[in-house]
């Protein structure tokens, strides 16, 4: 049986009520070429917009993040004018790094009291206060969501490991190689101090350790593993220049001791071109007298004490 077309005015995602108003019969809405992401919503196959695939800084999103944001887009046809995305959903939209465990299918949608919470499968409803929560319409995606500072403050109720909360804060205030930070430290402080919120003690403790030059969650986790063990805080994304020649920009460094700490992400191991570039870079550093400590994902997230031990040994050898 040949399927009838759908009016272009409906767009890629639409409510069944809008479709009915356009004269689309119920049988067409049950066709297999349409997804049913939420009650009363249909979505047809379409290319995903660029803002969903990469964040505002051009960094590709992971599959879990893309799937989560697609669910947020699917919710838009039934989203009320007074609703907005918040918490984990807003954090993903802003490009904040999150542990995989908190990224699931349910999206976070908030309303200001005394509005009624959204109640449908796949949505976590949040009641917000105008005193502690700020929202806006993102100019790139068009999504209504909490501001970066408010979003980070809301993560105090979600993220259990303090290093993850600091990593998200680092991403918000990052100034290194970005046009502008998503928010300032002062704005994070104001969000924390705006009123009662879950996790406020964790937020205040985390804010002390937030830095503006960290470029990734692993870099932050590595820095904090070292300082938690009592080692001096290394410099983040340090440019190594010898005799006026730029040799490398290293993830973490103790410049006075010529010790570099480099996180080896999976792309470093799987991309032959990147691997060759890394080898050449490390050779240049060693020839200039630097100790290069390469840290893997398994070490950093599974046995950080091993990383600390290696760095401590290197510091001792130069002290």
C-alpha positions as CSV (number, residue, x, y, z in Angstrom):
1,X,0.0,0.0,0.0
2,X,1.4,3.4,-1.0
3,X,1.7,5.8,1.9
4,X,0.1,9.2,1.6
5,X,2.5,12.1,2.1
6,X,2.5,14.4,5.1
7,X,2.0,18.1,4.9
8,X,5.3,19.9,4.9
9,X,3.8,22.4,7.4
10,X,4.0,19.8,10.1
11,X,7.8,19.7,10.0
12,X,9.9,16.7,11.1
13,X,8.2,16.5,14.6
14,X,4.6,17.2,15.3
15,X,1.7,16.4,17.5
16,X,-1.1,14.1,16.5
17,X,-3.5,16.9,17.2
18,X,-1.8,19.2,14.7
19,X,-1.7,16.4,12.1
20,X,-5.4,15.8,12.6
21,X,-6.0,19.5,12.1
22,X,-4.2,19.2,8.8
23,X,-6.4,16.4,7.7
24,X,-4.0,13.5,8.3
25,X,-6.0,10.3,9.0
26,X,-5.2,8.3,12.2
27,X,-4.1,5.3,10.0
28,X,-1.3,7.4,8.6
29,X,-0.1,8.3,12.0
30,X,0.3,4.6,12.8
31,X,2.6,4.0,9.9
32,X,6.0,2.4,10.5
33,X,7.9,5.3,9.0
34,X,6.9,7.5,12.0
35,X,8.5,7.3,15.4
36,X,6.4,7.7,18.6
37,X,8.9,9.3,21.0
38,X,6.2,10.7,23.3
39,X,2.5,10.3,23.8
40,X,0.8,12.4,21.1
41,X,4.0,13.1,19.2
42,X,5.2,11.7,15.9
43,X,8.6,12.2,14.3
44,X,9.8,11.3,10.8
45,X,13.2,10.3,9.7
46,X,15.4,13.4,9.1
47,X,19.0,14.5,9.2
48,X,20.0,15.7,12.7
49,X,20.9,19.4,13.0
50,X,24.5,20.3,13.4
51,X,24.1,21.8,16.9
52,X,22.9,18.4,18.1
53,X,26.0,16.6,16.7
54,X,28.6,19.1,18.0
55,X,28.5,21.5,20.9
56,X,28.9,25.3,20.6
57,X,32.7,24.9,20.6
58,X,32.7,22.5,17.7
59,X,33.4,19.4,19.8
60,X,31.7,16.3,18.6
61,X,29.1,14.8,21.1
62,X,29.1,11.2,22.1
63,X,26.4,8.8,21.0
64,X,24.6,8.9,24.3
65,X,24.6,12.7,24.3
66,X,23.2,12.9,20.8
67,X,20.5,10.4,21.6
68,X,19.5,12.3,24.7
69,X,19.3,15.6,22.8
70,X,17.3,14.0,20.0
71,X,14.8,13.1,22.7
72,X,14.7,16.7,23.8
73,X,14.0,17.8,20.2
74,X,11.3,15.1,20.0
75,X,9.6,16.7,23.0
76,X,9.4,20.1,21.5
77,X,6.0,19.7,19.7
78,X,4.3,19.1,23.1
79,X,6.5,21.4,25.2
80,X,4.4,24.2,26.8
81,X,5.5,27.8,26.5
82,X,6.3,27.9,30.2
83,X,8.5,24.8,30.2
84,X,12.3,24.7,29.7
85,X,15.1,22.1,29.8
86,X,17.3,21.9,32.8
87,X,19.8,19.8,34.8
88,X,21.4,16.9,32.8
89,X,19.6,17.8,29.5
90,X,20.7,21.5,29.7
91,X,24.2,20.4,30.7
92,X,24.5,18.2,27.6
93,X,23.1,21.0,25.4
94,X,25.8,23.4,26.8
95,X,28.5,20.8,26.2
96,X,29.4,20.1,29.8
97,X,31.2,16.8,30.4
98,X,29.2,14.3,32.4
99,X,29.8,10.7,33.5
100,X,28.0,8.2,31.3
101,X,26.0,6.9,34.3
102,X,23.8,10.1,34.5
103,X,23.0,10.3,30.8
104,X,19.9,8.2,30.2
105,X,16.8,8.4,28.0
106,X,14.7,10.6,30.4
107,X,15.0,14.3,29.7
108,X,14.8,17.0,32.3
109,X,12.1,19.6,32.0
110,X,11.4,22.4,34.5
111,X,8.6,24.8,35.3
112,X,8.5,27.7,37.7
113,X,6.2,27.2,40.7
114,X,3.2,27.1,40.9
115,X,2.9,25.6,37.4
116,X,2.1,22.0,37.2
117,X,5.0,19.6,36.5
118,X,5.1,17.8,33.1
119,X,4.0,14.3,33.6
120,X,4.7,11.9,30.7
121,X,6.8,8.8,30.2
122,X,10.5,9.7,29.5
123,X,10.4,13.1,31.2
124,X,11.7,14.1,34.7
125,X,9.8,17.1,35.9
126,X,11.4,19.8,38.0
127,X,9.8,22.6,40.0
128,X,12.0,25.7,39.9
129,X,12.1,28.9,41.8
130,X,12.7,32.2,40.1
131,X,15.0,33.0,42.9
132,X,17.5,30.3,42.1
133,X,16.9,29.4,38.5
134,X,17.6,31.5,35.3
135,X,16.5,30.3,31.9
136,X,17.0,31.6,28.3
137,X,16.5,30.7,24.7
138,X,19.7,29.4,23.2
139,X,20.4,31.4,20.0
140,X,22.0,28.5,18.2
141,X,19.6,25.6,18.9
142,X,16.5,27.7,19.8
143,X,16.0,25.5,22.9
144,X,14.6,27.1,26.1
145,X,16.9,25.9,28.9
146,X,18.7,27.0,32.1
147,X,21.7,29.3,31.8
148,X,25.1,27.7,32.0
149,X,25.6,28.9,35.6
150,X,22.2,27.7,36.8
151,X,22.7,24.4,35.0
152,X,26.0,23.8,36.8
153,X,24.4,24.7,40.2
154,X,21.6,22.1,39.5
155,X,24.2,19.4,38.9
156,X,25.0,19.6,42.6
157,X,22.0,17.4,43.0
158,X,23.0,14.9,40.3
159,X,26.8,14.4,40.3
160,X,28.0,12.3,43.2
161,X,31.8,12.5,42.6
162,X,33.2,15.9,43.5
163,X,35.7,15.6,40.6
164,X,32.9,15.4,38.1
165,X,31.2,18.5,39.5
166,X,34.5,20.4,39.3
167,X,35.1,19.1,35.7
168,X,31.7,20.5,34.7
169,X,32.5,23.8,36.3
170,X,35.9,23.9,34.5
171,X,34.0,23.5,31.2
172,X,31.6,26.4,32.1
173,X,34.4,28.9,32.9
174,X,37.0,27.7,30.4
175,X,38.8,30.5,28.7
176,X,41.6,28.5,26.9
177,X,41.2,28.4,23.2
178,X,37.5,29.4,23.2
179,X,35.9,32.7,22.0
180,X,34.4,33.3,25.5
181,X,33.5,31.3,28.6
182,X,30.0,30.0,29.0
183,X,29.9,31.8,32.3
184,X,32.3,33.4,34.8
185,X,33.4,32.2,38.2
186,X,31.4,35.1,39.6
187,X,28.3,33.9,37.9
188,X,28.8,30.4,39.2
189,X,29.2,31.9,42.7
190,X,26.0,33.9,42.3
191,X,24.1,30.8,41.2
192,X,25.3,28.9,44.3
193,X,24.5,31.7,46.6
194,X,21.1,32.6,45.1
195,X,19.1,30.5,47.6
196,X,18.5,27.0,49.0
197,X,19.4,24.2,46.6
198,X,20.3,20.6,46.8
199,X,24.0,20.0,47.0
200,X,25.0,23.5,48.0
201,X,27.8,22.3,50.2
202,X,29.3,20.3,47.4
203,X,29.0,23.2,45.0
204,X,30.8,25.6,47.3
205,X,33.6,23.1,47.9
206,X,33.9,22.4,44.1
207,X,34.0,26.1,43.1
208,X,37.2,26.5,45.1
209,X,38.9,24.0,42.7
210,X,37.4,25.2,39.4
211,X,40.0,26.4,36.9
212,X,39.7,28.3,33.5
213,X,42.3,26.4,31.4
214,X,41.1,22.8,31.6
215,X,40.1,21.5,28.2
216,X,38.5,18.1,29.2
217,X,37.1,16.0,32.0
218,X,40.1,13.7,32.0
219,X,42.5,16.6,32.4
220,X,40.5,17.9,35.3
221,X,40.3,14.4,36.9
222,X,44.1,14.0,36.5
223,X,44.8,17.4,38.0
224,X,42.6,16.7,41.0
225,X,44.0,13.2,41.6
226,X,47.4,14.8,42.0
227,X,46.4,17.6,44.3
228,X,44.2,15.3,46.4
229,X,47.3,13.2,47.0
230,X,49.1,16.2,48.3
231,X,51.2,17.0,45.2
232,X,51.6,20.6,43.9
233,X,48.9,21.7,41.4
234,X,50.3,21.4,37.9
235,X,49.7,24.0,35.2
236,X,47.0,23.1,32.7
237,X,47.6,23.2,28.9
238,X,51.1,24.6,29.2
239,X,52.9,25.8,26.1
240,X,56.5,24.4,26.1
241,X,58.8,26.8,24.3
242,X,62.5,26.1,24.1
243,X,65.0,28.6,22.6
244,X,62.0,30.5,21.0
245,X,60.6,27.3,19.4
246,X,57.2,26.0,20.4
247,X,57.6,22.3,21.1
248,X,54.2,21.3,22.4
249,X,51.2,22.2,24.5
250,X,51.0,19.6,27.2
251,X,47.9,18.7,29.2
252,X,49.5,19.2,32.6
253,X,53.0,20.4,33.5
254,X,55.4,21.2,36.2
255,X,57.5,23.7,34.1
256,X,60.2,24.3,36.7
257,X,60.9,20.5,36.8
258,X,60.3,19.9,33.1
259,X,57.7,17.3,33.8
260,X,54.8,16.9,31.4
261,X,51.7,14.7,32.0
262,X,49.7,13.7,28.9
263,X,46.3,12.0,28.9
264,X,46.0,9.4,26.1
265,X,42.4,9.3,25.0
266,X,41.0,6.6,22.8
267,X,41.4,8.7,19.7
268,X,45.1,9.0,20.3
269,X,45.4,5.2,20.1
270,X,43.0,4.6,17.2
271,X,44.0,7.4,14.9
272,X,47.4,6.5,13.2
273,X,48.0,10.1,12.2
274,X,47.4,11.3,15.7
275,X,49.6,8.5,17.1
276,X,52.5,9.5,14.8
277,X,52.0,13.2,15.8
278,X,52.1,12.3,19.5
279,X,55.3,10.2,19.1
280,X,57.0,13.1,17.3
281,X,55.9,15.6,20.0
282,X,57.0,13.4,22.8
283,X,60.4,12.9,21.2
284,X,60.9,16.6,20.9
285,X,60.0,17.1,24.6
286,X,62.4,14.4,25.7
287,X,65.2,15.8,23.6
288,X,64.6,19.1,25.4
289,X,65.0,17.4,28.8
290,X,61.4,16.9,29.7
291,X,60.0,13.8,31.5
292,X,56.8,12.8,29.7
293,X,54.2,10.8,31.7
294,X,51.5,9.3,29.6
295,X,48.2,8.5,31.3
296,X,45.6,6.1,30.0
297,X,41.9,6.0,30.6
298,X,42.2,2.7,32.5
299,X,44.8,4.2,34.9
300,X,43.0,7.5,35.5
301,X,39.5,6.2,36.1
302,X,40.5,2.8,37.4
303,X,43.7,3.2,39.4
304,X,44.5,6.9,39.8
305,X,46.9,6.0,42.6
306,X,49.2,4.6,40.0
307,X,49.3,7.9,38.2
308,X,50.1,9.7,41.4
309,X,52.9,7.3,42.1
310,X,54.5,7.8,38.7
311,X,54.2,11.6,39.0
312,X,55.5,11.6,42.6
313,X,58.5,9.5,41.5
314,X,59.3,12.0,38.6
315,X,59.1,15.0,41.0
316,X,61.4,13.3,43.4
317,X,63.9,12.6,40.6
318,X,64.0,16.3,39.8
319,X,64.0,17.7,43.3
